[in-house]
Amino acid sequence: MSDLKSETPAETLDVLGRVCPYPLLLTKKQLEKMGSGTVLKVLTDAPASAEDSIPRYAEKQGYAFQSVKDDANGRWELYIKKS
């Protein structure tokens, strides 16, 4: 898999402070607006979204996915490349 975090995201979605299901719903909505081959960066502090629902959604859609956890701040940067 390519290193998605090294690519410049077309959009950044900040869902910090939001709990399930909102991070997933907002991620889906944003990806629908984006073109094929673009990268979405999602900022979240919801463990269930970062480790379960969003990665599972990306896999189901066939999108490339990469997660970077920032333990110091208790948040994640999720990178999703729309295919």
N, C-alpha and C positions, 0 to 999 in steps of 0.2 A: 504494500500500500504506500502511496506517496505521502510525503510529509505535508499535510494540509495546513499546519500552522505556519509554514513558511510562505504560503500563498497569500496574496492580498485579498482579504474578504471583500465581496461586493457590498455586503451589508453587515452591520453588527446589531444584534438584538439583545437588549439588556432586560433580563427578567429577574434580576436580583430582588430578593424579598417576596417573590411570588411563590406560592406552593402549588402542588399538583391539583388540578390538571392544567393550570394556566401556562406554565412554561412550554408544555407540549403543544397545546392549542395555538399559542402565539407563534411557535416555531413553524408549525404546519402552515399557518396563514401567511407567514413571511415567505416561506419556500414556494408557495403557490404563485407569488408575485414575481419570483426570480426566474431568470433564464437558465437554460441548460448549461452546465459547465461552470456555473458561478459558485462561489463559496460563501456560506453564511457562518458568522461567528456568533455564538450564543454565550452570554455571561449568565451563570446561574449559581445559586447557593442552596438549591434544593437537591439533596442527595438522590431522592427517588427519580427525579427527572434526569439528572446527570448520569446516573449509573444504570437506569432501567428503561424508562419510557421513551426518552428521546433516542438513545442508541438502538432500541428495538424497532422504533419507527423508521429510522434511517436504513437499517438493515432490510426491513420489509420492503422499502421503496427501492432498494438497490443503490442507495447513495453511499458514497465514501464517507467515513466518519472517523474523527479523531478526538480524543478527550485529553485535556491537560488539567490536572488537579493542582490547585494552589493551596497546599495544606496550611500555610501561614495565615491565609485569609478565609479558609473554609469555603472556597468557591471553585468553580470549574470554568474553563473555556472550552466550549464544544465547537468543533469545526465540521461542517457538513457540506459536501460538494454535491450539488444537484446533478443528476445524470440526465 
